[in-house]
Amino acid sequence: MSNKIFLSCEEANHTCDKTQYNDATLWEKIKLTLHLAYCVACRKYTKNNTKLTHLIKQKSVKLDIKEKTKMQSVLDKELAKQNNN
């Protein structure tokens, strides 16, 4: 990521994801905050991402092995598509 102050929406979403996993630097968080001040779409993405992370951390969310395997298969297929493009 560059040192510029303003992020593209793609960069902002990536930083949002990094923030959810405590991988974003302070500078990245500052730039994300600036971006969110004027970008409604990224604020919505961040809000939904935060909700999803919160739900996943709750112990009430559980998948059986069959569901996990199916989800992994779908994810692997989508990643393969992206890598081929």
N, CA, C and O atoms as a Maestro MAE file, in Angstrom:
{
 s_m_m2io_version
 :::
 2.0.0
}

f_m_ct {
 s_m_title
 :::
 protein
 m_atom[340] {
  # First column is atom index #
  i_m_mmod_type
  r_m_x_coord
  r_m_y_coord
  r_m_z_coord
  i_m_residue_number
  s_m_chain_name
  s_m_pdb_residue_name
  s_m_pdb_atom_name
  i_m_atomic_number
  :::
  1 25 0.840 -1.176 0.000 1 A "MET " " N  " 7
  2 3 0.000 0.000 0.000 1 A "MET " " CA " 6
  3 2 0.883 1.237 0.000 1 A "MET " " C  " 6
  4 15 1.919 1.265 0.665 1 A "MET " " O  " 8
  5 25 0.491 2.226 -0.719 2 A "SER " " N  " 7
  6 3 1.309 3.422 -0.826 2 A "SER " " CA " 6
  7 2 1.147 4.315 0.399 2 A "SER " " C  " 6
  8 15 0.315 4.054 1.268 2 A "SER " " O  " 8
  9 25 1.948 5.363 0.455 3 A "ASN " " N  " 7
  10 3 1.900 6.304 1.566 3 A "ASN " " CA " 6
  11 2 0.936 7.461 1.338 3 A "ASN " " C  " 6
  12 15 0.854 8.366 2.168 3 A "ASN " " O  " 8
  13 25 0.213 7.445 0.235 4 A "LYS " " N  " 7
  14 3 -0.732 8.530 -0.016 4 A "LYS " " CA " 6
  15 2 -1.809 8.547 1.073 4 A "LYS " " C  " 6
  16 15 -2.074 7.535 1.723 4 A "LYS " " O  " 8
  17 25 -2.408 9.696 1.250 5 A "ILE " " N  " 7
  18 3 -3.388 9.859 2.329 5 A "ILE " " CA " 6
  19 2 -4.740 9.269 1.961 5 A "ILE " " C  " 6
  20 15 -5.390 8.638 2.795 5 A "ILE " " O  " 8
  21 25 -5.170 9.471 0.712 6 A "PHE " " N  " 7
  22 3 -6.495 9.018 0.319 6 A "PHE " " CA " 6
  23 2 -6.437 7.630 -0.295 6 A "PHE " " C  " 6
  24 15 -5.615 7.352 -1.168 6 A "PHE " " O  " 8
  25 25 -7.319 6.771 0.173 7 A "LEU " " N  " 7
  26 3 -7.387 5.390 -0.292 7 A "LEU " " CA " 6
  27 2 -8.473 5.233 -1.344 7 A "LEU " " C  " 6
  28 15 -9.468 5.959 -1.341 7 A "LEU " " O  " 8
  29 25 -8.273 4.285 -2.235 8 A "SER " " N  " 7
  30 3 -9.363 3.875 -3.110 8 A "SER " " CA " 6
  31 2 -10.308 3.015 -2.267 8 A "SER " " C  " 6
  32 15 -9.953 2.589 -1.168 8 A "SER " " O  " 8
  33 25 -11.490 2.769 -2.779 9 A "CYS " " N  " 7
  34 3 -12.428 1.912 -2.044 9 A "CYS " " CA " 6
  35 2 -11.855 0.502 -1.871 9 A "CYS " " C  " 6
  36 15 -12.036 -0.117 -0.822 9 A "CYS " " O  " 8
  37 25 -11.174 0.003 -2.886 10 A "GLU " " N  " 7
  38 3 -10.573 -1.325 -2.794 10 A "GLU " " CA " 6
  39 2 -9.529 -1.370 -1.675 10 A "GLU " " C  " 6
  40 15 -9.495 -2.318 -0.891 10 A "GLU " " O  " 8
  41 25 -8.689 -0.351 -1.607 11 A "GLU " " N  " 7
  42 3 -7.686 -0.293 -0.541 11 A "GLU " " CA " 6
  43 2 -8.348 -0.150 0.832 11 A "GLU " " C  " 6
  44 15 -7.908 -0.755 1.809 11 A "GLU " " O  " 8
  45 25 -9.405 0.654 0.891 12 A "ALA " " N  " 7
  46 3 -10.116 0.855 2.157 12 A "ALA " " CA " 6
  47 2 -10.735 -0.455 2.645 12 A "ALA " " C  " 6
  48 15 -10.674 -0.768 3.834 12 A "ALA " " O  " 8
  49 25 -11.325 -1.210 1.738 13 A "ASN " " N  " 7
  50 3 -11.926 -2.484 2.129 13 A "ASN " " CA " 6
  51 2 -10.859 -3.470 2.587 13 A "ASN " " C  " 6
  52 15 -11.071 -4.225 3.537 13 A "ASN " " O  " 8
  53 25 -9.721 -3.463 1.916 14 A "HIS " " N  " 7
  54 3 -8.619 -4.335 2.327 14 A "HIS " " CA " 6
  55 2 -8.125 -3.941 3.729 14 A "HIS " " C  " 6
  56 15 -7.864 -4.806 4.565 14 A "HIS " " O  " 8
  57 25 -8.001 -2.652 3.972 15 A "THR " " N  " 7
  58 3 -7.568 -2.181 5.284 15 A "THR " " CA " 6
  59 2 -8.606 -2.516 6.348 15 A "THR " " C  " 6
  60 15 -8.261 -2.861 7.478 15 A "THR " " O  " 8
  61 25 -9.867 -2.414 5.980 16 A "CYS " " N  " 7
  62 3 -10.942 -2.801 6.906 16 A "CYS " " CA " 6
  63 2 -10.784 -4.260 7.315 16 A "CYS " " C  " 6
  64 15 -10.889 -4.598 8.494 16 A "CYS " " O  " 8
  65 25 -10.534 -5.114 6.337 17 A "ASP " " N  " 7
  66 3 -10.342 -6.537 6.629 17 A "ASP " " CA " 6
  67 2 -9.131 -6.740 7.541 17 A "ASP " " C  " 6
  68 15 -9.194 -7.516 8.495 17 A "ASP " " O  " 8
  69 25 -8.040 -6.048 7.251 18 A "LYS " " N  " 7
  70 3 -6.835 -6.159 8.078 18 A "LYS " " CA " 6
  71 2 -7.108 -5.692 9.504 18 A "LYS " " C  " 6
  72 15 -6.605 -6.276 10.464 18 A "LYS " " O  " 8
  73 25 -7.905 -4.637 9.633 19 A "THR " " N  " 7
  74 3 -8.234 -4.106 10.951 19 A "THR " " CA " 6
  75 2 -9.014 -5.128 11.763 19 A "THR " " C  " 6
  76 15 -8.804 -5.258 12.969 19 A "THR " " O  " 8
  77 25 -9.909 -5.851 11.111 20 A "GLN " " N  " 7
  78 3 -10.707 -6.869 11.809 20 A "GLN " " CA " 6
  79 2 -9.819 -7.945 12.433 20 A "GLN " " C  " 6
  80 15 -10.181 -8.545 13.446 20 A "GLN " " O  " 8
  81 25 -8.662 -8.186 11.828 21 A "TYR " " N  " 7
  82 3 -7.741 -9.210 12.324 21 A "TYR " " CA " 6
  83 2 -6.545 -8.605 13.054 21 A "TYR " " C  " 6
  84 15 -5.547 -9.281 13.304 21 A "TYR " " O  " 8
  85 25 -6.663 -7.314 13.394 22 A "ASN " " N  " 7
  86 3 -5.594 -6.591 14.102 22 A "ASN " " CA " 6
  87 2 -4.271 -6.616 13.351 22 A "ASN " " C  " 6
  88 15 -3.209 -6.670 13.971 22 A "ASN " " O  " 8
  89 25 -4.323 -6.577 12.025 23 A "ASP " " N  " 7
  90 3 -3.124 -6.586 11.189 23 A "ASP " " CA " 6
  91 2 -2.830 -5.224 10.564 23 A "ASP " " C  " 6
  92 15 -1.796 -5.064 9.915 23 A "ASP " " O  " 8
  93 25 -3.701 -4.251 10.740 24 A "ALA " " N  " 7
  94 3 -3.502 -2.937 10.133 24 A "ALA " " CA " 6
  95 2 -2.601 -2.079 11.020 24 A "ALA " " C  " 6
  96 15 -2.666 -2.141 12.248 24 A "ALA " " O  " 8
  97 25 -1.767 -1.285 10.370 25 A "THR " " N  " 7
  98 3 -0.910 -0.364 11.112 25 A "THR " " CA " 6
  99 2 -1.734 0.856 11.537 25 A "THR " " C  " 6
  100 15 -2.852 1.057 11.064 25 A "THR " " O  " 8
  101 25 -1.173 1.654 12.422 26 A "LEU " " N  " 7
  102 3 -1.854 2.868 12.864 26 A "LEU " " CA " 6
  103 2 -2.095 3.797 11.675 26 A "LEU " " C  " 6
  104 15 -3.179 4.368 11.556 26 A "LEU " " O  " 8
  105 25 -1.116 3.958 10.804 27 A "TRP " " N  " 7
  106 3 -1.260 4.821 9.629 27 A "TRP " " CA " 6
  107 2 -2.380 4.315 8.714 27 A "TRP " " C  " 6
  108 15 -3.159 5.110 8.189 27 A "TRP " " O  " 8
  109 25 -2.460 3.002 8.524 28 A "GLU " " N  " 7
  110 3 -3.540 2.434 7.698 28 A "GLU " " CA " 6
  111 2 -4.899 2.720 8.329 28 A "GLU " " C  " 6
  112 15 -5.857 3.039 7.624 28 A "GLU " " O  " 8
  113 25 -4.986 2.609 9.645 29 A "LYS " " N  " 7
  114 3 -6.248 2.878 10.340 29 A "LYS " " CA " 6
  115 2 -6.648 4.345 10.212 29 A "LYS " " C  " 6
  116 15 -7.827 4.660 10.054 29 A "LYS " " O  " 8
  117 25 -5.671 5.232 10.281 30 A "ILE " " N  " 7
  118 3 -5.952 6.664 10.127 30 A "ILE " " CA " 6
  119 2 -6.478 6.943 8.722 30 A "ILE " " C  " 6
  120 15 -7.473 7.648 8.555 30 A "ILE " " O  " 8
  121 25 -5.809 6.390 7.714 31 A "LYS " " N  " 7
  122 3 -6.251 6.598 6.329 31 A "LYS " " CA " 6
  123 2 -7.646 6.001 6.117 31 A "LYS " " C  " 6
  124 15 -8.466 6.581 5.405 31 A "LYS " " O  " 8
  125 25 -7.918 4.850 6.730 32 A "LEU " " N  " 7
  126 3 -9.246 4.246 6.614 32 A "LEU " " CA " 6
  127 2 -10.296 5.157 7.238 32 A "LEU " " C  " 6
  128 15 -11.366 5.356 6.663 32 A "LEU " " O  " 8
  129 25 -10.003 5.704 8.393 33 A "THR " " N  " 7
  130 3 -10.936 6.603 9.064 33 A "THR " " CA " 6
  131 2 -11.243 7.815 8.188 33 A "THR " " C  " 6
  132 15 -12.397 8.231 8.087 33 A "THR " " O  " 8
  133 25 -10.217 8.380 7.555 34 A "LEU " " N  " 7
  134 3 -10.429 9.508 6.639 34 A "LEU " " CA " 6
  135 2 -11.317 9.094 5.464 34 A "LEU " " C  " 6
  136 15 -12.219 9.832 5.068 34 A "LEU " " O  " 8
  137 25 -11.056 7.926 4.919 35 A "HIS " " N  " 7
  138 3 -11.848 7.438 3.782 35 A "HIS " " CA " 6
  139 2 -13.307 7.235 4.193 35 A "HIS " " C  " 6
  140 15 -14.224 7.601 3.458 35 A "HIS " " O  " 8
  141 25 -13.508 6.654 5.364 36 A "LEU " " N  " 7
  142 3 -14.873 6.376 5.826 36 A "LEU " " CA " 6
  143 2 -15.657 7.651 6.101 36 A "LEU " " C  " 6
  144 15 -16.887 7.641 6.083 36 A "LEU " " O  " 8
  145 25 -14.946 8.752 6.356 37 A "ALA " " N  " 7
  146 3 -15.622 10.029 6.619 37 A "ALA " " CA " 6
  147 2 -16.403 10.515 5.403 37 A "ALA " " C  " 6
  148 15 -17.390 11.235 5.554 37 A "ALA " " O  " 8
  149 25 -15.977 10.133 4.197 38 A "TYR " " N  " 7
  150 3 -16.673 10.616 2.999 38 A "TYR " " CA " 6
  151 2 -17.243 9.512 2.112 38 A "TYR " " C  " 6
  152 15 -17.913 9.823 1.128 38 A "TYR " " O  " 8
  153 25 -17.010 8.253 2.415 39 A "CYS " " N  " 7
  154 3 -17.467 7.172 1.532 39 A "CYS " " CA " 6
  155 2 -18.553 6.327 2.204 39 A "CYS " " C  " 6
  156 15 -18.277 5.529 3.099 39 A "CYS " " O  " 8
  157 25 -19.766 6.520 1.758 40 A "VAL " " N  " 7
  158 3 -20.913 5.794 2.322 40 A "VAL " " CA " 6
  159 2 -20.797 4.294 2.058 40 A "VAL " " C  " 6
  160 15 -21.084 3.487 2.943 40 A "VAL " " O  " 8
  161 25 -20.384 3.917 0.864 41 A "ALA " " N  " 7
  162 3 -20.299 2.496 0.508 41 A "ALA " " CA " 6
  163 2 -19.305 1.764 1.403 41 A "ALA " " C  " 6
  164 15 -19.576 0.650 1.851 41 A "ALA " " O  " 8
  165 25 -18.177 2.373 1.662 42 A "CYS " " N  " 7
  166 3 -17.168 1.717 2.502 42 A "CYS " " CA " 6
  167 2 -17.580 1.708 3.976 42 A "CYS " " C  " 6
  168 15 -17.224 0.793 4.718 42 A "CYS " " O  " 8
  169 25 -18.331 2.728 4.396 43 A "ARG " " N  " 7
  170 3 -18.867 2.695 5.765 43 A "ARG " " CA " 6
  171 2 -19.811 1.507 5.920 43 A "ARG " " C  " 6
  172 15 -19.796 0.820 6.942 43 A "ARG " " O  " 8
  173 25 -20.626 1.272 4.905 44 A "LYS " " N  " 7
  174 3 -21.550 0.133 4.944 44 A "LYS " " CA " 6
  175 2 -20.765 -1.183 4.953 44 A "LYS " " C  " 6
  176 15 -21.085 -2.095 5.716 44 A "LYS " " O  " 8
  177 25 -19.740 -1.277 4.108 45 A "TYR " " N  " 7
  178 3 -18.895 -2.476 4.075 45 A "TYR " " CA " 6
  179 2 -18.281 -2.727 5.455 45 A "TYR " " C  " 6
  180 15 -18.299 -3.852 5.954 45 A "TYR " " O  " 8
  181 25 -17.739 -1.673 6.063 46 A "THR " " N  " 7
  182 3 -17.107 -1.789 7.379 46 A "THR " " CA " 6
  183 2 -18.113 -2.221 8.432 46 A "THR " " C  " 6
  184 15 -17.817 -3.074 9.268 46 A "THR " " O  " 8
  185 25 -19.295 -1.638 8.391 47 A "LYS " " N  " 7
  186 3 -20.345 -1.994 9.356 47 A "LYS " " CA " 6
  187 2 -20.718 -3.473 9.215 47 A "LYS " " C  " 6
  188 15 -20.817 -4.188 10.213 47 A "LYS " " O  " 8
  189 25 -20.925 -3.931 7.972 48 A "ASN " " N  " 7
  190 3 -21.274 -5.333 7.742 48 A "ASN " " CA " 6
  191 2 -20.130 -6.268 8.119 48 A "ASN " " C  " 6
  192 15 -20.361 -7.348 8.663 48 A "ASN " " O  " 8
  193 25 -18.903 -5.855 7.831 49 A "ASN " " N  " 7
  194 3 -17.742 -6.664 8.169 49 A "ASN " " CA " 6
  195 2 -17.618 -6.819 9.693 49 A "ASN " " C  " 6
  196 15 -17.307 -7.901 10.191 49 A "ASN " " O  " 8
  197 25 -17.864 -5.731 10.419 50 A "THR " " N  " 7
  198 3 -17.803 -5.758 11.881 50 A "THR " " CA " 6
  199 2 -18.880 -6.687 12.439 50 A "THR " " C  " 6
  200 15 -18.622 -7.465 13.357 50 A "THR " " O  " 8
  201 25 -20.083 -6.603 11.883 51 A "LYS " " N  " 7
  202 3 -21.168 -7.487 12.324 51 A "LYS " " CA " 6
  203 2 -20.810 -8.950 12.094 51 A "LYS " " C  " 6
  204 15 -21.006 -9.795 12.968 51 A "LYS " " O  " 8
  205 25 -20.280 -9.239 10.903 52 A "LEU " " N  " 7
  206 3 -19.910 -10.617 10.572 52 A "LEU " " CA " 6
  207 2 -18.842 -11.141 11.525 52 A "LEU " " C  " 6
  208 15 -18.944 -12.264 12.020 52 A "LEU " " O  " 8
  209 25 -17.827 -10.335 11.781 53 A "THR " " N  " 7
  210 3 -16.761 -10.745 12.697 53 A "THR " " CA " 6
  211 2 -17.326 -11.008 14.084 53 A "THR " " C  " 6
  212 15 -16.958 -11.986 14.735 53 A "THR " " O  " 8
  213 25 -18.213 -10.144 14.530 54 A "HIS " " N  " 7
  214 3 -18.836 -10.322 15.856 54 A "HIS " " CA " 6
  215 2 -19.636 -11.629 15.910 54 A "HIS " " C  " 6
  216 15 -19.547 -12.369 16.889 54 A "HIS " " O  " 8
  217 25 -20.414 -11.911 14.865 55 A "LEU " " N  " 7
  218 3 -21.208 -13.137 14.836 55 A "LEU " " CA " 6
  219 2 -20.333 -14.390 14.829 55 A "LEU " " C  " 6
  220 15 -20.641 -15.383 15.489 55 A "LEU " " O  " 8
  221 25 -19.253 -14.326 14.080 56 A "ILE " " N  " 7
  222 3 -18.360 -15.481 13.996 56 A "ILE " " CA " 6
  223 2 -17.699 -15.760 15.342 56 A "ILE " " C  " 6
  224 15 -17.466 -16.916 15.696 56 A "ILE " " O  " 8
  225 25 -17.402 -14.708 16.086 57 A "LYS " " N  " 7
  226 3 -16.748 -14.883 17.383 57 A "LYS " " CA " 6
  227 2 -17.692 -15.425 18.452 57 A "LYS " " C  " 6
  228 15 -17.246 -15.952 19.472 57 A "LYS " " O  " 8
  229 25 -18.996 -15.294 18.217 58 A "GLN " " N  " 7
  230 3 -19.956 -15.827 19.178 58 A "GLN " " CA " 6
  231 2 -19.909 -17.347 19.161 58 A "GLN " " C  " 6
  232 15 -19.776 -17.959 18.101 58 A "GLN " " O  " 8
  233 25 -20.013 -17.934 20.297 59 A "LYS " " N  " 7
  234 3 -19.942 -19.386 20.394 59 A "LYS " " CA " 6
  235 2 -21.175 -20.073 19.816 59 A "LYS " " C  " 6
  236 15 -21.147 -21.276 19.556 59 A "LYS " " O  " 8
  237 25 -22.257 -19.320 19.611 60 A "SER " " N  " 7
  238 3 -23.484 -19.921 19.108 60 A "SER " " CA " 6
  239 2 -23.400 -20.249 17.614 60 A "SER " " C  " 6
  240 15 -24.255 -20.966 17.096 60 A "SER " " O  " 8
  241 25 -22.396 -19.743 16.926 61 A "VAL " " N  " 7
  242 3 -22.240 -20.012 15.502 61 A "VAL " " CA " 6
  243 2 -21.367 -21.249 15.338 61 A "VAL " " C  " 6
  244 15 -20.163 -21.215 15.593 61 A "VAL " " O  " 8
  245 25 -21.989 -22.331 14.911 62 A "LYS " " N  " 7
  246 3 -21.258 -23.583 14.748 62 A "LYS " " CA " 6
  247 2 -21.689 -24.258 13.453 62 A "LYS " " C  " 6
  248 15 -22.865 -24.234 13.091 62 A "LYS " " O  " 8
  249 25 -20.744 -24.851 12.771 63 A "LEU " " N  " 7
  250 3 -21.029 -25.602 11.557 63 A "LEU " " CA " 6
  251 2 -20.561 -27.037 11.757 63 A "LEU " " C  " 6
  252 15 -19.531 -27.295 12.379 63 A "LEU " " O  " 8
  253 25 -21.344 -27.963 11.216 64 A "ASP " " N  " 7
  254 3 -20.873 -29.341 11.282 64 A "ASP " " CA " 6
  255 2 -19.841 -29.564 10.181 64 A "ASP " " C  " 6
  256 15 -19.661 -28.705 9.318 64 A "ASP " " O  " 8
  257 25 -19.181 -30.678 10.204 65 A "ILE " " N  " 7
  258 3 -18.076 -30.953 9.284 65 A "ILE " " CA " 6
  259 2 -18.547 -30.951 7.827 65 A "ILE " " C  " 6
  260 15 -17.804 -30.525 6.943 65 A "ILE " " O  " 8
  261 25 -19.769 -31.420 7.569 66 A "LYS " " N  " 7
  262 3 -20.304 -31.436 6.207 66 A "LYS " " CA " 6
  263 2 -20.459 -30.004 5.681 66 A "LYS " " C  " 6
  264 15 -20.095 -29.721 4.539 66 A "LYS " " O  " 8
  265 25 -20.997 -29.103 6.510 67 A "GLU " " N  " 7
  266 3 -21.168 -27.709 6.104 67 A "GLU " " CA " 6
  267 2 -19.811 -27.039 5.879 67 A "GLU " " C  " 6
  268 15 -19.635 -26.289 4.919 67 A "GLU " " O  " 8
  269 25 -18.860 -27.313 6.762 68 A "LYS " " N  " 7
  270 3 -17.518 -26.735 6.623 68 A "LYS " " CA " 6
  271 2 -16.852 -27.205 5.331 68 A "LYS " " C  " 6
  272 15 -16.219 -26.413 4.633 68 A "LYS " " O  " 8
  273 25 -16.994 -28.488 5.016 69 A "THR " " N  " 7
  274 3 -16.396 -29.046 3.809 69 A "THR " " CA " 6
  275 2 -17.008 -28.423 2.565 69 A "THR " " C  " 6
  276 15 -16.294 -28.101 1.615 69 A "THR " " O  " 8
  277 25 -18.319 -28.252 2.565 70 A "LYS " " N  " 7
  278 3 -19.006 -27.643 1.427 70 A "LYS " " CA " 6
  279 2 -18.553 -26.191 1.249 70 A "LYS " " C  " 6
  280 15 -18.283 -25.762 0.127 70 A "LYS " " O  " 8
  281 25 -18.469 -25.445 2.334 71 A "MET " " N  " 7
  282 3 -18.027 -24.053 2.263 71 A "MET " " CA " 6
  283 2 -16.592 -23.965 1.749 71 A "MET " " C  " 6
  284 15 -16.272 -23.083 0.953 71 A "MET " " O  " 8
  285 25 -15.737 -24.866 2.198 72 A "GLN " " N  " 7
  286 3 -14.341 -24.867 1.758 72 A "GLN " " CA " 6
  287 2 -14.241 -25.146 0.271 72 A "GLN " " C  " 6
  288 15 -13.425 -24.546 -0.428 72 A "GLN " " O  " 8
  289 25 -15.076 -26.061 -0.210 73 A "SER " " N  " 7
  290 3 -15.094 -26.397 -1.624 73 A "SER " " CA " 6
  291 2 -15.502 -25.190 -2.471 73 A "SER " " C  " 6
  292 15 -14.874 -24.905 -3.491 73 A "SER " " O  " 8
  293 25 -16.546 -24.489 -2.051 74 A "VAL " " N  " 7
  294 3 -17.011 -23.307 -2.775 74 A "VAL " " CA " 6
  295 2 -15.924 -22.226 -2.762 74 A "VAL " " C  " 6
  296 15 -15.661 -21.591 -3.783 74 A "VAL " " O  " 8
  297 25 -15.304 -22.025 -1.613 75 A "LEU " " N  " 7
  298 3 -14.241 -21.033 -1.502 75 A "LEU " " CA " 6
  299 2 -13.063 -21.382 -2.403 75 A "LEU " " C  " 6
  300 15 -12.531 -20.513 -3.094 75 A "LEU " " O  " 8
  301 25 -12.657 -22.636 -2.401 76 A "ASP " " N  " 7
  302 3 -11.545 -23.072 -3.252 76 A "ASP " " CA " 6
  303 2 -11.845 -22.840 -4.733 76 A "ASP " " C  " 6
  304 15 -10.970 -22.407 -5.484 76 A "ASP " " O  " 8
  305 25 -13.071 -23.125 -5.150 77 A "LYS " " N  " 7
  306 3 -13.461 -22.908 -6.548 77 A "LYS " " CA " 6
  307 2 -13.402 -21.432 -6.910 77 A "LYS " " C  " 6
  308 15 -12.905 -21.074 -7.978 77 A "LYS " " O  " 8
  309 25 -13.905 -20.573 -6.031 78 A "GLU " " N  " 7
  310 3 -13.892 -19.131 -6.297 78 A "GLU " " CA " 6
  311 2 -12.463 -18.595 -6.345 78 A "GLU " " C  " 6
  312 15 -12.140 -17.760 -7.190 78 A "GLU " " O  " 8
  313 25 -11.622 -19.064 -5.456 79 A "LEU " " N  " 7
  314 3 -10.219 -18.631 -5.466 79 A "LEU " " CA " 6
  315 2 -9.511 -19.088 -6.737 79 A "LEU " " C  " 6
  316 15 -8.694 -18.354 -7.294 79 A "LEU " " O  " 8
  317 25 -9.822 -20.296 -7.193 80 A "ALA " " N  " 7
  318 3 -9.233 -20.802 -8.411 80 A "ALA " " CA " 6
  319 2 -9.646 -19.939 -9.613 80 A "ALA " " C  " 6
  320 15 -8.828 -19.662 -10.491 80 A "ALA " " O  " 8
  321 25 -10.915 -19.518 -9.648 81 A "LYS " " N  " 7
  322 3 -11.403 -18.645 -10.707 81 A "LYS " " CA " 6
  323 2 -10.630 -17.326 -10.715 81 A "LYS " " C  " 6
  324 15 -10.212 -16.848 -11.769 81 A "LYS " " O  " 8
  325 25 -10.448 -16.752 -9.540 82 A "GLN " " N  " 7
  326 3 -9.750 -15.477 -9.438 82 A "GLN " " CA " 6
  327 2 -8.292 -15.608 -9.846 82 A "GLN " " C  " 6
  328 15 -7.742 -14.707 -10.478 82 A "GLN " " O  " 8
  329 25 -7.669 -16.705 -9.497 83 A "ASN " " N  " 7
  330 3 -6.257 -16.917 -9.841 83 A "ASN " " CA " 6
  331 2 -6.074 -17.139 -11.336 83 A "ASN " " C  " 6
  332 15 -5.003 -16.863 -11.877 83 A "ASN " " O  " 8
  333 25 -7.106 -17.635 -12.006 84 A "ASN " " N  " 7
  334 3 -7.032 -17.870 -13.449 84 A "ASN " " CA " 6
  335 2 -7.263 -16.596 -14.254 84 A "ASN " " C  " 6
  336 15 -6.943 -16.543 -15.441 84 A "ASN " " O  " 8
  337 25 -7.811 -15.582 -13.617 85 A "ASN " " N  " 7
  338 3 -8.101 -14.312 -14.325 85 A "ASN " " CA " 6
  339 2 -6.934 -13.400 -14.313 85 A "ASN " " C  " 6
  340 15 -7.006 -12.299 -14.859 85 A "ASN " " O  " 8
  :::
 }
 m_bond[339] {
  # First column is bond index #
  i_m_from
  i_m_to
  i_m_order
  :::
  1 1 2 1
  2 2 3 1
  3 3 4 2
  4 3 5 1
  5 5 6 1
  6 6 7 1
  7 7 8 2
  8 7 9 1
  9 9 10 1
  10 10 11 1
  11 11 12 2
  12 11 13 1
  13 13 14 1
  14 14 15 1
  15 15 16 2
  16 15 17 1
  17 17 18 1
  18 18 19 1
  19 19 20 2
  20 19 21 1
  21 21 22 1
  22 22 23 1
  23 23 24 2
  24 23 25 1
  25 25 26 1
  26 26 27 1
  27 27 28 2
  28 27 29 1
  29 29 30 1
  30 30 31 1
  31 31 32 2
  32 31 33 1
  33 33 34 1
  34 34 35 1
  35 35 36 2
  36 35 37 1
  37 37 38 1
  38 38 39 1
  39 39 40 2
  40 39 41 1
  41 41 42 1
  42 42 43 1
  43 43 44 2
  44 43 45 1
  45 45 46 1
  46 46 47 1
  47 47 48 2
  48 47 49 1
  49 49 50 1
  50 50 51 1
  51 51 52 2
  52 51 53 1
  53 53 54 1
  54 54 55 1
  55 55 56 2
  56 55 57 1
  57 57 58 1
  58 58 59 1
  59 59 60 2
  60 59 61 1
  61 61 62 1
  62 62 63 1
  63 63 64 2
  64 63 65 1
  65 65 66 1
  66 66 67 1
  67 67 68 2
  68 67 69 1
  69 69 70 1
  70 70 71 1
  71 71 72 2
  72 71 73 1
  73 73 74 1
  74 74 75 1
  75 75 76 2
  76 75 77 1
  77 77 78 1
  78 78 79 1
  79 79 80 2
  80 79 81 1
  81 81 82 1
  82 82 83 1
  83 83 84 2
  84 83 85 1
  85 85 86 1
  86 86 87 1
  87 87 88 2
  88 87 89 1
  89 89 90 1
  90 90 91 1
  91 91 92 2
  92 91 93 1
  93 93 94 1
  94 94 95 1
  95 95 96 2
  96 95 97 1
  97 97 98 1
  98 98 99 1
  99 99 100 2
  100 99 101 1
  101 101 102 1
  102 102 103 1
  103 103 104 2
  104 103 105 1
  105 105 106 1
  106 106 107 1
  107 107 108 2
  108 107 109 1
  109 109 110 1
  110 110 111 1
  111 111 112 2
  112 111 113 1
  113 113 114 1
  114 114 115 1
  115 115 116 2
  116 115 117 1
  117 117 118 1
  118 118 119 1
  119 119 120 2
  120 119 121 1
  121 121 122 1
  122 122 123 1
  123 123 124 2
  124 123 125 1
  125 125 126 1
  126 126 127 1
  127 127 128 2
  128 127 129 1
  129 129 130 1
  130 130 131 1
  131 131 132 2
  132 131 133 1
  133 133 134 1
  134 134 135 1
  135 135 136 2
  136 135 137 1
  137 137 138 1
  138 138 139 1
  139 139 140 2
  140 139 141 1
  141 141 142 1
  142 142 143 1
  143 143 144 2
  144 143 145 1
  145 145 146 1
  146 146 147 1
  147 147 148 2
  148 147 149 1
  149 149 150 1
  150 150 151 1
  151 151 152 2
  152 151 153 1
  153 153 154 1
  154 154 155 1
  155 155 156 2
  156 155 157 1
  157 157 158 1
  158 158 159 1
  159 159 160 2
  160 159 161 1
  161 161 162 1
  162 162 163 1
  163 163 164 2
  164 163 165 1
  165 165 166 1
  166 166 167 1
  167 167 168 2
  168 167 169 1
  169 169 170 1
  170 170 171 1
  171 171 172 2
  172 171 173 1
  173 173 174 1
  174 174 175 1
  175 175 176 2
  176 175 177 1
  177 177 178 1
  178 178 179 1
  179 179 180 2
  180 179 181 1
  181 181 182 1
  182 182 183 1
  183 183 184 2
  184 183 185 1
  185 185 186 1
  186 186 187 1
  187 187 188 2
  188 187 189 1
  189 189 190 1
  190 190 191 1
  191 191 192 2
  192 191 193 1
  193 193 194 1
  194 194 195 1
  195 195 196 2
  196 195 197 1
  197 197 198 1
  198 198 199 1
  199 199 200 2
  200 199 201 1
  201 201 202 1
  202 202 203 1
  203 203 204 2
  204 203 205 1
  205 205 206 1
  206 206 207 1
  207 207 208 2
  208 207 209 1
  209 209 210 1
  210 210 211 1
  211 211 212 2
  212 211 213 1
  213 213 214 1
  214 214 215 1
  215 215 216 2
  216 215 217 1
  217 217 218 1
  218 218 219 1
  219 219 220 2
  220 219 221 1
  221 221 222 1
  222 222 223 1
  223 223 224 2
  224 223 225 1
  225 225 226 1
  226 226 227 1
  227 227 228 2
  228 227 229 1
  229 229 230 1
  230 230 231 1
  231 231 232 2
  232 231 233 1
  233 233 234 1
  234 234 235 1
  235 235 236 2
  236 235 237 1
  237 237 238 1
  238 238 239 1
  239 239 240 2
  240 239 241 1
  241 241 242 1
  242 242 243 1
  243 243 244 2
  244 243 245 1
  245 245 246 1
  246 246 247 1
  247 247 248 2
  248 247 249 1
  249 249 250 1
  250 250 251 1
  251 251 252 2
  252 251 253 1
  253 253 254 1
  254 254 255 1
  255 255 256 2
  256 255 257 1
  257 257 258 1
  258 258 259 1
  259 259 260 2
  260 259 261 1
  261 261 262 1
  262 262 263 1
  263 263 264 2
  264 263 265 1
  265 265 266 1
  266 266 267 1
  267 267 268 2
  268 267 269 1
  269 269 270 1
  270 270 271 1
  271 271 272 2
  272 271 273 1
  273 273 274 1
  274 274 275 1
  275 275 276 2
  276 275 277 1
  277 277 278 1
  278 278 279 1
  279 279 280 2
  280 279 281 1
  281 281 282 1
  282 282 283 1
  283 283 284 2
  284 283 285 1
  285 285 286 1
  286 286 287 1
  287 287 288 2
  288 287 289 1
  289 289 290 1
  290 290 291 1
  291 291 292 2
  292 291 293 1
  293 293 294 1
  294 294 295 1
  295 295 296 2
  296 295 297 1
  297 297 298 1
  298 298 299 1
  299 299 300 2
  300 299 301 1
  301 301 302 1
  302 302 303 1
  303 303 304 2
  304 303 305 1
  305 305 306 1
  306 306 307 1
  307 307 308 2
  308 307 309 1
  309 309 310 1
  310 310 311 1
  311 311 312 2
  312 311 313 1
  313 313 314 1
  314 314 315 1
  315 315 316 2
  316 315 317 1
  317 317 318 1
  318 318 319 1
  319 319 320 2
  320 319 321 1
  321 321 322 1
  322 322 323 1
  323 323 324 2
  324 323 325 1
  325 325 326 1
  326 326 327 1
  327 327 328 2
  328 327 329 1
  329 329 330 1
  330 330 331 1
  331 331 332 2
  332 331 333 1
  333 333 334 1
  334 334 335 1
  335 335 336 2
  336 335 337 1
  337 337 338 1
  338 338 339 1
  339 339 340 2
  :::
 }
}
